[in-house]
Amino acid sequence: MKLKTTRTSLASEITGLAIETDKFKTTRITLSFVLPLSPLDASLASILTKLLTRSTAEYPTAVALQRKLLSLYGARFSSYVSKLGDNQLLNISISFIHDRFALGQQSISRESTDFLCKAVFSPNLITEQFDHNDFEVCRRLLLESIESSINDKRKYAISKLYSLMCDQEPFGIEPGGDIATAKKIEPKQAAEYWANVLKTAPVIITVIGNQDASPIFQQILGHFDRIDRSPCSISPCFDYKHPQSVREHAETMQLTQGKLVMGFRSPISSINQDNMALRMMCDIWGGAPYSKLFTVVREQQSLCYYCAARLISPKGILCVDSGVDNENITAARQGILDQLTAIQQGDFDQDVIDACQMSMADGATSVTDTPSSIEAWYLARIFNESMENPDEFIARLHEITKEDIIAAAKTVTLDTVYVLQGQEERK
């Protein structure tokens, strides 16, 4: 399915992203605020995503807010925070049915856009601070989320690697921040922070659906016009530093299966160059059942329960994570490095390249299955010079040669190793 995408500068540091498609009977609007990453920014942004979707000045309770959404034929109102390199995006969305399905010529589009704007520009403030009860609930939910993150050991180990590997970079900070920072935030501080976001943050307005996005853009811009904005300009840059040595970190917990996570760096970043060959290299290394890490390290050598590679495109970071028994940690580490060397030496055939291209093409095709996946695709590329659509991505995928993949693999260098070693529970 082809997507017609138009990116327009609507005002200073306000970008309109219109994605036309007739696949859905709904329209999705998202306001994305580009924010810096620090422990405080991360905690405040996460609390705000919960506060702004819990109530508004006009609908001051969760019940009143839900009743309004039901009157809009069950419109869905949501928010989330996502990391994009060394920045974070605070996203607030509403999804609603197309006007042609409404009764009595009701303009669901205009009413839903108005609801979204009221949530963003007129939150539920009492004497210049968020409602205390709402704030306490949202902060408690954030603290519980941070505390519970350790329960998913695989996710915890990967997060730990990023924080250690990027301890001098904003990317090492997790969405949500840390417990100590989150506990200190007060309702007035959150309100002041949000007011500053509206004044200074670059904004992306995304509209996905089968309708003209221009009226929606203008309706939202009308609210921004009432604010004395002095937006900051974010120009993401990629500063590659070749690892001079491998940093080692180890931790022990009571668990039966250890975790070995290895972080690698490459000078190839999606921010300033084409990284398709590196994407394919990562997939052939450990992205699918035909990959080196699956077929050799897991299946042939039986060194781990799982072993997968992933690429953080804006940062040029590759992460390999595996579940291993304690006695296999050293062998698994060497096996992972051996398979990187194998790719660097061209030890893979055309059948594997074909399988990689087919798998990645299927993944790009599935992007159009939901409005949220379409949104994620384009927001991940908002800093790129060219915001290619899935069809363009697939076409470019087939231009990559074996030599390109080998060259990309040769840029990859081990930076950090994190081991979460298992320890049997004492009886």
N, C-alpha and C positions, 0 to 999 in steps of 0.2 A: 504494500500500500504506500503510495507516494504521499509525502507530507509537503505542503507549501509553507515555507518558513520565511518570515520577514522580521529582521531585526532593525529597530528604528530608535534613534536618539530623540526622546520626547522632551527632555529638558536637561539641565546640567546634572549629570550623573544619575539620570533616570532613563532606563532603557526599556523599550517595549518589545516584547517577543511574541509575535502572533504565529501560531501554528494551526493552520487550517486542515481539518480532516472531516470527512463525512462518515467515519466509522462508528461514531458514538452518538447517542441521543442526548448527551449531556455536554455542558461546557464547564471547564475548570479554569478558575482564575487564581493565580498565586502571586502574592507580593513577597519578594525575596530581598532582604536587607543584608548587604555585605558588611560583615563586622570583623574586627581584629580578633585574634585568639590570644587570650591570657586566661589564667585560672578564674579571675573575676568576670571577664567578659563571657567565658564559657558558662559559668554558673548563672549569671544574670540572664543570658539568652535562653537557657533552658527553663528557668522559672517563668520567664515572660511568655514562652510558648504555651505554657499551661494557664497562666493568668488571663491572657488575651482571648483564649477560647472558652474560658469558664463563664464569663459574664461581661457585660458592657454597661455603659452609663444608662442606656435606654432599657436594657434587659439585665437588671442587676442580680438576678439569681439564675442558677443553672436551669431551673424549671422554666422560667420566662424565656430564656434563650432557646431552649429546645422547642418550646411552643411556636416561637417565631420560625424556626427552621422547618417545623412541620407544616406551617402555613405556606412555605415555599416548596410544597410538594416533596418534603423530606430532603431538602438540601443538606449536604454534608460539609461540615465546618471543621477544619483540622489545622494542625501546625506541627512543625518539626524543625530540628536543627541538623545541619549537615556540614561536614568539613570539606573544604575545597582548597587543597594545598595548605598554605599558611594562613588561610582565612576561614571564616565560618559563615554560613548562610542561615539566617533566621527566616523561615518560610511560613506564611499564613495563607491558607487556601480555602476556597469554597467551590463546591461542585453542585450543579443544578441542572434540571431538565431544560431542553430548548423551548423557547417561547411558543413554538407551534403546537406543543403538547399541553399547554395551559388552557384552562377554561375562561371564557369571557374576555378574551384578549388581554389577559393579565401579562404584564412584562416581567417575567421571572428574572430575566437578565438584569434589568435595571434595579429591581428590588434586591436581588442577591448581591449585586455590586455595592449597593447602598449599605446593606448589612455588613459586608466585609469592611467597608470604609469606616463605619461607625465603631466596629470592633478595634480597628487599627488607630483611628484618630480620636475616638472618644471612649477610651476604656473606663472601667468602673473605678473611678478615683473618688476618695472622700478626703476633703481638706488636703489636696495635693499629694495624696499617697494612696496606694492600692488598699482595698478593703482588707482589714487585718485577718479576718477568718479565712478569706480566699487565699491570701498570701501564705498563711501558715500551712494550709492544706497543700498548696503547690510546692512549697519548700520541703515539706515532709515527703512528698512523692519523689522529689529530686534526690533527697538524702537516701531514701530507701533504694532508689535505682542505683546510686553510686555504691552503696553498701552491698547490694546483691550482685554486682558485676563480678565479684570474685567467685560466685557459684558456678558460672560457666567458665571452666578452667581453660578451654581452648581460646575463647575470646579474651580472657584475662591475660593469658600468656602473650598473645599478639599485641594487646594494648601495652603490656609491660615492655615488649621489645621496642615499640615505637617511642615510648617515653624515654627509654634509655638511649636509643639510637639518635633521637632528635632532642636531646636534653637542652640544646642551645637554640632550638628552632620551635616556632609556635606549633608546628604540626605534631609535636610530641604531647601536646595538651589534649586530653580527651574531652569530647562534648559533655557538658555537665560540670566540668572542673573537678574540684576536690571537696571533701567533706568540710575541712576546716574553713575554706573560703565561703562555701554555701551557708554555713551556720551563721556567719557574721552579717549576711545581707539583711537589710530592713526594708519594710514596705515603701518608705519614702525614697530610699536609695534606688529601688527598682523603678519607681515612677520617674525619678530624675533621669535615670539611665535611658528609659524609653523615650522621654522627651528629646534627649540628645540624639538618639538614633534617628528619630524623625527629621531632625534638623541637619544631620551630618552624614548619614550613611548613604552610600550608593545604593540604588534600588533597581531591581529588575521586575517588571510586570509581565507575567506570562499568561497568555490566553490560549487555551486549547479547545477547539470545537469547530463546528460548521456554522460560523457566523462572522460577521464583520467585527473585528476587534477595536476599531477606531472609537466607537461610542463609549466602550468600556474604558479605554485609555483616557479619554477626555474626562469622563466622570471621576476617575481616580485622581487625575491631574488637578481637577478643581479643588480637591482637598489639600493637595500639596501646595497649591498656590496661596493658601491661607497661612502657610508657615514661612517664617523668615529663614529659608534654608541657606546654609553655607556648607555645602557638601564637600567632604574630603575626596580626593581622587586616589583610587587604588590601582596601582600598576604592578601587577604581580611579576616578580622577577625570579629567576632560577639561578642560584649561586652554588655551583657544584664544587665540592671539595673532595678530592680523591682521598680515600681512607689510607692513612699512613700505617696503621696497625689495626689488628682485630681486637675489639673490646669484648670482654667476657663477663657475663653475669650469671649467677646461679642462685636458686632459691629452693627450699625444701618445704613440702606440705604433706599432709596426710592424704594421699591419694594412691590408687593402684596403678595408674598409667601416667608416666611422665610426659612432659612436653618439651620438645626441642624446636626453637624458633630462631631462624637465621635471617638477618637483614643485610641486603646487598644494595650497592649504589651504582648508578649509571649516569653519565653526563647527558643522557637523552631525556628531555622533558617535553611533555605535550604543550607546555606554555610557549616554547620558542622554536619547536621544530617538529617534523613528522616522526612519530614514534611507532608507526605501524609494525616495522620489523621487530622492535623490542616487544611489542604486544604478542606477536606470533611466537617469538623466542620463548617468552614466559609461558605461553600455552603449551608449546612442545616440551618444555622443561617439566612443568607440573600442573597443567591446567585441565587435564581430561584423562579418561581411561587409556588413551593411546600415548600418554606422555611418558617421558623417561623416569620420572620419580614414581609413577604408578607401576609401570611395567617392570622396572628393574629393582628399585629400592624396596618397594612394597611387595610385589608379586614374586620376583625371582629370588631376591636376597632375604625376604621376610624380616626386614629390619624395623618395620613400623606398622602401626594399625592404619594410619592414613598419612599421606605426605602430599602437600599441595603448594603451588606457587601462585602468588598474586602480585599485581603491579599497581603501584600508586603513581599514576601517569604524571600529575603535575610536579611530583617530587623526584621522579626518576628512581624510586625506591622499589625494590623487589623483596618480598617477604616469603620465605618458605617455612611452613609450620608443619609439625608432625607429632603424632602420638606414639611414644616409644616406651619400652621397658627400660628400666635403669641400666641393665647390663648391655643394652644395644645403643646407648646414646652416642658413644664415640664412633662406632661403626656406621651408624646412620648419618652422622655428620660427614664422615668421609665419603659415604655413598652419594650424598647430595652434591658435594663438591665434584666428585668424579663425573657425575652426569652433566654438570655445567661444563666441565672440560670436554666431555664427549661432543656436546653441541658446538663448542668453540672450535673443535677439530673437524666438524662436518659429519659426525657419526649419526646421521639420520637420513632417511630416503624420501623420495618424492611422495610415497604413499602417506607418510606422516604429515607432510606439508599439505597434501590434499585434504586429509582428515581435519587438520587444523583450520584450513580455510572454510571447510563445510561447517564445522562446529561454530566458528566465530561468526559466520554469515547467518546461521540459524539464530544465534544470540542477538544479532543486530535486527533481524527480522521480527523477533518476538518483542522488541521494544515498542512496537506499535499496538501491542495487545491491550494496554491500559493507558489512560491519560497520565497517571502518576509516573509510569515508566518512561513515557515520552518526555515529560517534564524533567525527570532525572537525567535523561540523555543529554538534553540541551543545556541544562544548568551546569552539568559537569564540563561543558565546553564553552562556557560564557567568557572565559578569559582567552580563549584561542582566537587567532585571527580569522580562521575559517570555521564556521559552525556547520560542518558537514552533516547531512541527513543520513539515515541508515543505508539508503541505496548507494550514496556516494562512498560511504565507508566500505560497503561490500565490493564495489568496483575497484577501489584502491587496494583492498585486501589481496586481490588476485594479481596485482602488479609486483608484489614482493617476491624476490627470488631467494634461493637457498643461500647464495652469497650474502645477500642483505641480512638474513637471519644470523649467519655466522659472524658477520661484522658487528651486529648489535650485541651478540653474546660476548664478544671479546671486550666490550666496554664494561661488563659487569664485574664488580669487585666486592668481596665480603667485607662488611663493616662491623657488625655486631652479632654476637651469639648470646641468646638467653635460654637457660635451661631451668625448667620447673621440675625438680626431681621428686619422684614419688617416695613416700615413706609409709610403711604399713601402720595402721592404727593400733595403738597400744591397747592391750586387753587388761 
